[in-house]
Amino acid sequence: MKDVPLIPALLRVALGTAILLLVPLAAMQFTAEVQWGWGDFVMAGVLLFAAGTAIVLATRKIARPLPRAAAVAAIALVFALVWAELAVGLFR
């Protein structure tokens, strides 16, 4: 992804975020199990976009494969922990 300029890479992250947010939006149309408010969509969008942007930047700045993989794994772990905390209060 290093050969793709930064702005198109961030547009891909934004597009991916929007596509992922369509999943709960569609689920809300078919079941009462999913009940997201506008704040949930905003927070999920910010979290997904921030994680995606951090991964893009990490893969551009870190040249060696092992540290790059460790950075991406750390970003994914932080993303999952924050998502779990916001979803169900995992650490309360």
Secondary structure, DSSP 8 states (H G I E B T S, - for coil): -TTS-HHHHHHHHHHHHHHHHHHHHHHHHH-SS----HHHHHHHHHHHHHHHHHHHHHHHH--SHHHHHHHHHHHHHHHHHHHHHHHH-TT-
